Amino acid sequence: MEAFYQGMQEFKWFVDIDQPSLPLCLFFIVFNPTFWNYVAQNEYNEKTITKLLGGRRYLGCYLLAIAIFSLGIVRDYFFYKAIQEQPKFDIIPYEIAKPLAYMLFIAGQVLVLSSTWALGITGTYLGDYFGILMDEKVTGFPFNIMNDPMYNGSTMCFLAHALWARSAAGVLIAQFVYMVYSVALSYEGPFTAMIYSKRSRDSKKKSS
C-alpha cells in the first residue's frame, strides 16, 4: 500500500487526476465521435432528422454540422483548461518542443482546413448519411498523401498545444484522442464504404 501511495505521488508530478477539468476533457473526447456516429447512422437507417425537418435533408446535415462544431468547441475548451491546470513537465527540452509545437500546429491546421475545403460542408459533416453523396472519391490534397487527414490533423493540433503548454498530461491526452479517433474510424470507414457500395450496386441495377 505504501509503495502504491508513493507511486501515485510520483505520478502526480506528471498528471494531477484531482483536477475536474481532466475527466471533463476526456468525457467530451469520447462523447463527440460517439454522438456523431450514433446520430449519423440513425439518420441513415431511420431518417429521423430528415423526417423531423419535413424532408429537408440539407438543413438536417447543416444542423448536425453546427452541433458537431459546437461540441468541438466545448471539447477544446476543457482540453485547454486541463493542460493549463496540469503540472508543467518538459518531456523534451523546451527549446525543441516549442518549434516542434509550431510545426505540428501549422501542419495539423493545413490538413484539417484543406480536408474541409476538399470535402465541402456536407462531405465533412456526414452528408453521406443523409443521402447527400459525392459524385466521386476525393483524391486530391491532402487525401493523396494520407488517409483520414482531418483526424490526423486534429490529433497533431492537440499534441502541439500540449507541447507548447509543457504538459505531459496533454501529451497523454493527445495519444488518447488518437486512440478514440481510431476506434471511431473503425465504425465510420466500413459504414461509409457500405453507403457508396450500395449506391454503386443500385446504379448498376438501374442501368441493366
C-alpha angles and dihedrals in degrees: 000000000000091000090051091050092050090048091053091049091053090046089057088066085072107024128024104203091183093073108100092212091069099064090040090054092049091046094057092043088060098034099053100061090036089055098047094044092050094045094045095047090046088051092051093049102034105017088223098158094041091051092049089052095048096255097311098137095169090056089049091053092048092050090050088049090054091049093049092046092048093049088050090057091051091049092049091049092056091043093054090044091049096052092046091054095045124091116275112244128160109224087182128014109288093231085065097035095054099058089038089055090051092052094045092049095049093045091046093050091048090054094047097044096042090049091053091047092050095046100036124215096297093044092049098044102049099271087155089072090056091053092259098131128182117242093234141355115283108242102164128096127346093013090058092065102041146358118255097010093172094059092041092049092049091051090050090054091052090051092046092055091047092053092044091051091047089236120154087185088055091055089052090048090052089053088050090052090054092051093048092049090049090055091046091051091052086066101033097047099055093039093052090045089053091053093054093040089055091050090051092050092047091049091052091050092052093049094048 
